[in-house]
Amino acid sequence: MSQRTVSRAILEGGIAAKIQLGYEVTQAMGFTVSGDGTKNKHVDYEGKHINVAVPSYSNNDDSTVHHHNCLIGINSSPDQSAEAGAQEWKDQIGDFLEVYVNSPFSKRSGAFCSSG
C-alpha cells in the first residue's frame, strides 16, 4: 500500500472509532474514566481510558453486556493543575461525542434530533 493509502486508512479508522465510542457512551447507563501519568525527559504524559458496558456485537442476544475499555489518548500538558486536567477530559469526551452526533449513523439511529 502507498503511504497515502495508509494515512487515509488511519484517518478514517480514527473517525470510525470516535463514532463507535460516541454511540456506546450515549447508549450506556454510565461509564468510568481513568488515567495515569509518567514523565520522560522532564515532560509529563498522561494516558486516558474510558470503560463502557456495551452489548455483545458477536451475537443477536442484546442482553449480553461486555465491558469495553478504550484508549482515549495520550497527552502532554504544560499545565498540570486539576482544573486543566478536568478541562482536557471534557474536551476529549466532547470531541468524540461531536463526531458521533454529526455522523450519518447518529442521524439514522435517531439518537439525537435537531431542534431546527
C-alpha positions in Angstrom: 0.0 0.0 0.0 1.1 3.5 -0.7 1.9 6.0 2.1 -1.2 8.0 1.1 -3.4 4.9 1.4 -2.1 4.1 4.8 -2.5 7.7 6.1 -6.1 7.7 4.8 -6.9 4.4 6.4 -5.6 5.6 9.7 -7.6 8.8 9.5 -10.8 7.1 8.6 -10.2 4.4 11.2 -9.8 7.1 13.8 -13.1 8.7 12.8 -14.9 5.4 12.8 -13.5 4.7 16.3 -14.8 8.1 17.6 -18.3 7.3 16.1 -18.3 3.9 17.7 -17.3 5.2 21.1 -19.8 8.1 20.9 -22.5 5.6 20.2 -21.5 3.3 23.0 -21.3 6.1 25.5 -24.7 7.5 24.5 -26.3 4.1 24.8 -24.7 3.2 28.1 -26.2 3.9 31.5 -22.9 5.3 32.6 -19.1 5.0 32.0 -15.9 5.3 34.0 -12.8 7.1 33.1 -9.2 6.6 34.3 -5.9 8.0 33.6 -2.3 7.5 34.6 0.8 9.6 34.0 4.5 9.4 33.7 7.4 11.7 33.0 10.0 11.4 30.3 12.9 13.9 29.9 11.0 16.3 32.2 7.9 16.2 30.1 4.7 14.9 31.7 2.5 12.5 29.8 -1.0 11.2 30.7 -2.8 8.2 29.2 -6.6 8.4 29.4 -9.0 5.4 29.2 -12.8 5.0 29.2 -14.7 1.9 30.2 -18.2 1.4 28.9 -20.7 -1.5 29.3 -21.8 -2.4 25.7 -24.0 -5.1 24.2 -22.2 -8.0 22.5 -21.6 -7.4 18.8 -20.9 -11.1 18.1 -24.4 -12.5 18.6 -28.0 -11.4 18.4 -28.5 -11.6 22.2 -28.8 -8.0 23.3 -28.9 -9.0 27.0 -25.2 -9.9 27.0 -23.1 -7.0 28.1 -19.4 -6.7 27.9 -17.1 -4.0 29.3 -15.2 -2.2 26.6 -12.0 -0.4 27.6 -10.8 2.2 25.1 -7.8 4.4 25.0 -8.9 8.0 24.6 -5.4 9.3 24.1 -2.0 10.1 25.4 -1.4 13.8 26.1 1.2 16.1 27.3 0.2 19.3 29.0 2.4 22.1 30.4 -0.3 22.9 33.0 -0.6 20.1 35.5 -3.4 21.7 37.6 -6.6 19.8 38.4 -8.6 22.4 36.5 -6.6 21.9 33.4 -6.8 18.1 33.7 -10.6 18.3 34.1 -10.9 20.5 31.0 -8.8 18.1 29.0 -11.2 15.3 29.9 -14.2 17.4 28.9 -12.5 18.4 25.6 -11.6 14.8 24.7 -15.0 13.4 25.5 -16.7 16.3 23.8 -14.6 15.6 20.7 -15.7 12.1 20.1 -19.3 12.9 21.0 -19.3 15.8 18.5 -18.0 13.5 15.8 -20.7 10.9 16.6 -23.6 13.5 16.8 -22.6 14.9 13.4 -22.3 11.5 11.8 -24.8 10.0 9.4 -25.0 7.0 11.7 -26.3 9.2 14.6 -28.9 10.7 12.3 -30.1 7.2 11.1 -30.3 5.8 14.6 -32.3 8.7 15.8 -30.1 9.2 18.8 -30.2 13.0 18.6 -32.9 15.1 16.9 -32.0 18.6 15.8 -34.3 21.3 17.0 -34.1 23.4 13.9 
